[in-house]
Amino acid sequence: MGNPMVDRNTSELHALTRLEEETCYNDLKAKALEYCKLPIKEFVECSKEHNITVMWTCRDKLKTMNNCLNARTTREELDKLKLIKLEAKRAAIKQQQQEQ
């Protein structure tokens, strides 16, 4: 029984391991946090100033922060990272095959 992740006719890889997918997801989150650093900072500062009334006082900052994070962590963005990872993995396999 062969590897189900490899097409036997072309020896081309079609899937990432679970660890590689988790790495893509973690990279996506890290990039989103970096990109949305300012809205996050503004919400955190607002929430420190308004402990009890944070949900009412900081609602606009919370929405801005969530919109930023949601825009940067879509399924499409994750799929883009996975495709990049998969292409890199395919290139590495081709490189190994050429060396042999």
C-alpha positions as CSV (number, residue, x, y, z in Angstrom):
1,M,0.0,0.0,0.0
2,G,1.4,3.3,-1.1
3,N,1.2,6.8,0.3
4,P,-2.4,8.1,-0.3
5,M,-1.1,11.7,-0.4
6,V,0.9,11.1,-3.6
7,D,-0.5,10.5,-7.0
8,R,1.1,7.3,-8.2
9,N,1.1,8.4,-11.9
10,T,2.9,11.7,-11.4
11,S,4.4,11.3,-7.9
12,E,3.0,14.7,-7.2
13,L,2.1,15.7,-3.6
14,H,-1.5,16.7,-3.0
15,A,-1.7,17.3,0.8
16,L,0.0,18.8,3.8
17,T,0.6,17.0,7.1
18,R,-1.4,18.1,10.1
19,L,1.7,19.8,11.5
20,E,2.2,21.7,8.3
21,E,-1.4,22.8,8.3
22,E,-1.1,24.0,11.9
23,T,2.0,25.9,11.0
24,C,0.1,27.7,8.3
25,Y,-2.7,28.5,10.7
26,N,-0.2,29.8,13.3
27,D,1.5,31.9,10.6
28,L,-1.8,33.3,9.6
29,K,-2.7,34.3,13.1
30,A,0.8,35.9,13.6
31,K,0.5,37.9,10.4
32,A,-3.0,39.1,11.4
33,L,-1.9,40.1,14.8
34,E,1.0,42.0,13.3
35,Y,-1.1,43.7,10.7
36,C,-3.8,44.7,13.2
37,K,-1.4,45.8,15.9
38,L,-2.8,49.4,16.1
39,P,-6.5,48.5,16.4
40,I,-5.6,45.9,19.1
41,K,-3.5,48.4,21.0
42,E,-6.3,51.0,20.9
43,F,-8.9,48.5,22.2
44,V,-6.6,47.3,25.0
45,E,-5.8,50.9,26.1
46,C,-9.6,51.7,26.1
47,S,-10.4,48.6,28.1
48,K,-7.8,49.5,30.7
49,E,-9.3,52.9,31.1
50,H,-12.9,51.7,31.3
51,N,-13.0,48.5,33.3
52,I,-16.7,48.2,34.1
53,T,-18.1,50.0,31.1
54,V,-15.7,48.5,28.5
55,M,-18.5,46.9,26.5
56,W,-20.3,50.2,25.9
57,T,-17.4,52.6,25.9
58,C,-15.0,50.6,23.7
59,R,-17.6,49.1,21.4
60,D,-16.3,50.9,18.3
61,K,-12.7,50.0,19.0
62,L,-13.7,46.4,19.5
63,K,-15.6,46.3,16.2
64,T,-12.6,47.9,14.4
65,M,-10.2,45.3,15.9
66,N,-12.5,42.4,15.1
67,N,-13.1,43.6,11.6
68,C,-9.4,43.9,11.0
69,L,-8.6,40.4,12.4
70,N,-11.5,38.8,10.6
71,A,-10.4,40.3,7.3
72,R,-6.9,38.9,7.8
73,T,-7.9,35.4,9.0
74,T,-10.3,34.3,6.2
75,R,-10.4,30.8,4.8
76,E,-9.0,32.3,1.5
77,E,-5.9,33.7,3.3
78,L,-5.3,30.3,5.0
79,D,-5.7,28.5,1.7
80,K,-3.1,30.9,0.1
81,L,-0.6,30.0,2.8
82,K,-1.3,26.3,2.4
83,L,-0.8,26.5,-1.3
84,I,2.5,28.3,-0.8
85,K,3.6,25.6,1.7
86,L,2.5,22.8,-0.7
87,E,4.4,24.3,-3.6
88,A,7.5,24.6,-1.5
89,K,7.1,21.0,-0.4
90,R,6.7,19.9,-4.0
91,A,9.8,21.8,-5.1
92,A,11.8,20.2,-2.3
93,I,10.6,16.7,-3.3
94,K,11.5,17.4,-7.0
95,Q,14.9,18.7,-5.8
96,Q,15.5,15.5,-3.9
97,Q,14.4,13.3,-6.9
98,Q,16.8,15.2,-9.2
99,E,19.7,14.7,-6.8
100,Q,19.2,10.9,-6.7
